[in-house]
């Protein structure tokens, strides 16, 4: 088809298009407001084609950029002319030139497309030093014990105006607290996470048997059978009487350990361990520090089974792309993973 016949065929466009143009149901739609002689809604792909046509001022070159055929671009141009009520491109010598209307339209098309493309970009990070946010985190008691100070320092280092609220775990309530927006982040060890809650492992570890430093188990050869001659102390805030170490012992064919004491925190457990013959399964990240020296704690040697666990952080998906919340999660991960 020659250029003259191509233009003749497509210059028969509608001058006064209704304000209620059809919306393509299967394509992304960009909403525009150009007045009563223009459609209120346009196909996003059509706007992209219009932008490239006006930049290239050539059907062939536009087709090449869009990786399609000139015939497809010709049909798209016909629809664009129909929708906008303007020729858009007219014959000029041996080529095409944009109409004045099209030249005026191009910056607005650029703006709409850039705004649409920006929807895929992450929100910009605000200046943390100028902010005064309140961060509410539920932390497992052992996590607060081991990482609370370091975590607060890391947050204040970059966001000195932050107020940090560390909350205790409430058994079986953490999912609802996240859903209701009462809590920004939950950092736990043995908690159960709801199906829609986002979860990320920040550190893997293990528990090992801890006893007072003059316990009979620390002298002589240690066999697994000797472990069951002594009662165990468990740290738990609910009625769950089973922990990962029980699964490990079961795989070793060992009998069930005897839980003689349940306390709500490791601080209490360590204090009571010093005065009893009980055995405590202690997370590895609590195996050093002044609290161990203070209570004169010893650790059972191999072949005592160790139970693996994960420290995780959990958050509601509505906060997934929030830049400040993303920074908070990254900070928690860096501190705990060290």
N, C-alpha and C positions, 0 to 999 in steps of 0.2 A: 504494500500500500504506500503511495507517495505521500509526502508531507501535506500537500494541498488537499488531497482527498481525505486524509486523516483528520485535518482540521475542519473540513466541511462537515464530515460525519458527526463530529463531537461538539460543534458550535450550536447545535440545536438543543439548548438547555432550558430548563424551567426558570423563569425570572423571579417569580414570587413564591418561593417554597413556604409551606406552612410551618408555624413554630413547633408543631408536634411531629418531628421526624421520627421514623422508626428507630428503635434501639436494637442493635444486633445482640440476640440473646446468648450467643456462644462466644462472644469476644469481650475483651476488657473495654470499658466505656469511660471516656473522659467527658466531664460535664462542662459545657461552655455557655456563655451568655452574651450573644452578639446582637441582640435586638430581635424584633418581631419578624424580620425577613430571613432569619437564619434558624437552623435547627437548634434546639436546646441541648441535644446530645449527639455526639459523634463517636464512631468507631475509633478506638485508640490506634489500631493498625492503619486506618485511613489517614489519621493525622500524621503518623510517621511517614507514610507514602507522600503526603502533601509536602512535608518538610524537605524530603529528599528531592522531590521533583523541582521545588523552587530553588534548592541549592544547586542542582545539576543543570536545570533548564534543558533537560533532554530525557526523553522516554527511555532511550537505549541505555544511557549511563545510569539512570535511576534503577532500571531493571537489573543492571549488573551489580549495583550496590546492595540491592535487596535479594540478590540471588534468585531471581525469577525471570519470566519471559517479558519482552516488550508488550506482547498482547495483553498479558495480565495487568501491566501498568497502565495500558491504554484504557482498559475497562475501569480500573480504579480511578483514573482521571475523569472519566465520564461521570462516575458517581460523585466525585468531589465537586465537579462543576454543578451537578444537579443540586447537591446539598447547600452549596454556598451561593448559588445564583450568580456566578461570575465565571468568565472564561478561564481565569487563573493563569493559563499560558496561551499566548497568541503567536501567530507567525511573525517572524522578524527576520527578513532576508532569507537565509537558508536554514535558519534555526528557529528556536522558540524564545520568547521573552515573557517575563511575568507582567501581569497587569498592575496598575498602581494599587488596586485593591489588594492584590496578592502580596505586593511589597509591604503594604501596611499590616497585612495579616501575619506575615512571617515571624516578627518578634513575639507576637502573642502565641503563635503555635509553638515556638521555641520554649516559651515560659511554661505552657501547659505540659509539654513533654518532659522538661527538666523536673517539674514538680512531681510528675508521675514516676519518673526514674528514681527520684529521691525517696519514694516510698520503700524501695528495696534497700536503701542504705541504713546502717545503724544510726540511731539518734546520737548527736554529738555529746561528748562528755563535758559536763559543766565544770566550772572551776571549783574543785573540791575545797580549796582553802578559803573560798568566799562563802561556803555553805555552812549552815548550822542544822544538819539533819539529826533525827533521832533514829538510831538503829536498835531494833528489838530482836534479840537472838535467844532462842531456847538452846541451851547447851547441856549435854549430859554432865552429870556431876563430875565424873572423872576428867572430862574434857576441860571444864572450868578449872579444875585443880591443876592440870598440866599446862594448859595453853591460855588461860584467861588473861593473865597479865601481858603476855607477848602479843596476843591478839588485839587488846585494847591499845597498846603502844603502837602497833602497826597501823591501826585505823587513825589514831590521832596524829601520826607522823605526816600523813597526807591530807587529813581532814581534821585540823585542830579544833574546829568548832562543833564537832560531833558530840552528841550525848549518846552513850552506849548503855543499853538496858539488857543485862543478862538475866534470863529467867530460868527457873528450874523446870525440868521435865514434869509433865502431868500425864501419868499413864493413860494411854488410849485417847488422849485429847489433842495430840500435836497436829494431826491432819486437819481437824476442825479449826484450830487456831490459825493455821496457814490459810485455810479457805476463807475464813472471816477477815483476814487481813490484820489480825492482832499481832502476828509475828512475821518478821521479814525473812528469817532464816532459822532452820532447825538443824543443829549439829549433834548427831547422835551416834550410838554404837549398836544397840540391840533393838531400836525402835522399829515399828512396822509402818511402812509408808503406803498411802492410798494410791490407787491406780493412776490417777491423773496428776499426782504430785511429782515434780521433777526431783531426781536423785542423782548425786554424783559422789563417788568414792574419793576421798581426799587422802586417805592413808590406810594401809593394811598393817595389821600387827598380830600379836599372839598373846595369850594369857599363860602364865606359868605359876606353879605352886609356890606360895609364900608361907613361911612359918616364923615363929620367934627364933632368934639366932642361936638358942641353946636347945632347940627341939630335938627329940630323939631321932627323928628321921634324917637329921643332918650328920649323924654318925653311923658308920657301917654301910655296907652295900644297900643300895636302894632298889627294891623290887616293887612293881606296881601293886602286888598284893598287900604290901605294907601300908599303902595309902588308905586302904579301907578299914584299917584298925583305928583310924582317927576320924572324928567328925569334921565336917566342913562348914565354913562360914560363907554365906552368899550375900552379895550386894544386890538389892532389888527394891523397886518402889511399887511393885504390884504383886499379884498372887502367883506369878509365873515362877515355878520352882525348877525350871530346866534352862540350862545355858549351853553354849557350844561345847564346853568341856565334857558334858554328859554324852554328847554324840560321839566325841573322840574316844571316850572310855568304852562306849558300847561297841565301836568298831574294833577295839582291842580285845573284845570278848570279856571285858571286866564287868563285875557286878556294879549295881547302882551305888553311887556314893551316898553317904548319910548326911543330910543337911541338918545341922543342929542349931544354927543361928542365922537369922536373916536380918540385915540392917539396911538402912536407906542410903548410906554413903560409904565410900572407900576410906574416908578419914576416920569414921567410927570403926570400920572393920579393922584398920591397922592398929588403932588404939586397943581394941579388944584382943587382937591377935597376940599382942605382947604378954597377955595374962592368961592365955589358954593354950591347949594343945591342938587347937583347930588349924585347918589348912584353908588358905584363901587363894582363889584363882585371881591373880593380879595382872592387869594389862601391862604390856611391856613399856608403854610410855610413862608408867608410874613407878618403874623399877629403880629409879635413881632420884636423888634430891634429898633435901633436908628431912623430909618426912620419913624416909627409909632409915636414915641414921638415927633420927629421934626415937623411933620405935624399935630399933635394933632388930631388923628383919633379915632373915636369911631365905635363900631360894633353893628349891629342890633341884638336884642335878638330873641329867639324863640317866635312865630312859623315861623320866616322867613325861607323859604326853602333854603336848601344848595345843591349845585350841586357837585357831585363827579367827580373826574378826576384822571388820572394816569400820573405820570412822567415816561417816558420810555427812553430806550437807543436803538439805531438802528445802524446796521453795515452791510456791504456787506458780504455775506457768504464766499467769498474767504479768509477772515480774521478770520473765525470761530475757526480754530485750531492753529492759530499763538500764541505761548506762551506769548509773550509780550502784544499782543492785548487782550488776555484773562485776563492777570493781570490788564490791564487798565480797562476793563469792571468790574472786581471784585472790583477795587478801587472805581470806580464811584458808584457802587451799595452800598458799605459800607458807603461812605460819605453821600449819599442822603437818605439812609434808616434809618440813625440814628435819 
